[in-house]
Amino acid sequence: MMDSTLKGTIHRQREAIARTLHEPIAQIAGACAAVWGDRGQLNEVLMAGCGHIPSCGALFVVDPAGRQISDTVSATGAEPADVGRDRSTRPYMREAVPAWGFLLSDAYVGLVSHRPSLTALHVVRRDWELLGYVGATFNLKDLPVTAKLYEDLPHWLQIKGDPSIRNTVLLQTRVESPMDQNLDQVLSVIEELLVERGMFQSVVHFASSRATVWTLDDPFRYRILDHEALSDPDICLVYPCRAYSPEAVIPQASISPVLNALRDLRLMDDTFYLRSASINLFNGMISLTFSCDGTHYMPYQEFLDKSLAFWVGNSAD
């Protein structure tokens, strides 16, 4: 289910795009009504209007049934090959055009470009008679983003995993990994990296004895530390000391309790146990993937509030 904050950001962005496109496409639709039935003159109207529509990939005209009656016009010229093309099955033709006569379609993957695209449609009328539609296509990459990046509000999200794993979970038993054999020292090293060495995100793979880490000094690249590196405190010397970021959502004092809780979940049961977990200091979220392949994403405080008994009773969910 898409987060409501994300939906709101998409809605605001679509509104901004629609406001930009509506008027120039409406003017083209009005000009098309005056020359309807003459393909040559329709093409001239589209050629004249193409440059006035920001980021437009192509323009075309279809009849009410979705059959193209003009060339496909773009900044590079007119392409006659699409005349007669049946566009009725395309996503934008299957949406209902609002009463005011302008539709900004949902995004779809283009047939030719194979990229996320959308189409704006405007009705063409003469004396209230529906003649057809003007369509303007756009690649999403060419449209300006005016909405602020949405904030991913922290909340508990549970995702069920592979059914084939869930159905056989009772047949499996946790096998002690090299990381398990030295888990306290490994978690102490991870705590040092998080608190003192600028690491802000780590994905700990208990079963495969490795961790994927991101640091403030090089945030766009991840590094993989195997169990030998994580078992050796000297690894901390590789990463320079960094003050704990004041922008971190997870308080410094909560890092140790979080890691201790992860250890307990890893060792809690031979059938239901933690396979991997992640911690991100800036969004304050903990992720947990269990042996049943189910994954939980939850705010760190909510995670700390749950007892071990809670997970033993719900780890198969």
ABEGO torsion letter per residue (X at the ends): XBBAAAAAAAAAAAAAAAAAAAAAAAAAAAAAAAABGBAAAAAAAAAAAAAABBGBABBBBBBAAGBBABBBBBAAEBBAAABGBBAAABAAAABBBBAAGBBBBBBBBBAAAGBBBBBBBBBBBBGGBBAEBBBBBBBAAABBBABBBBBBBBBBBBBBBBAAAAAAAAABBBBBBAAAAAAAAAAAAAAAAAAAAGBABBBBBAAAGBBBBBBAABAABBBBBBAAAAABAAAAAABBBBBBBAABABBAAAAAAAAAAAAAAAAABAABBBABBBBBAAAGBBBBBBAAGBBBBBBAAAAAABBAAAAAAAAAX
